[in-house]
Amino acid sequence: MNENDIAVVKTTLKALQAAGDTGIKKADVLDILDRAHGTPLAADEQETFFNLIVERGWVTSYIEPIWHNRRYRLTPRGLTALEGM
């Protein structure tokens, strides 16, 4: 990852940290990625960033009990990664 990519990931992880245990829906995470990048990302670029944070175990998901939306939240491993950035 280059410096810009690190900044995008760091901003996204900070937003997930701010959301706490409630988490954020995937569409909102992708929107945060776009805003952090500064220019709109192509769908495959969004998925690349999203998959990076999921596959590294920095975020986890759950299904909310009332509306059944999948939401993503920061893991302890993600917090460690954020602190190291």
ABEGO torsion letter per residue (X at the ends): XBAAAAAAAAAAAAAAAAAEAAEBBAAAAAAAAAAAAGBBBBAAAAAAAAAAAAAAGABBBBBBAAAGBBBBBBBAAAAAAAAAX
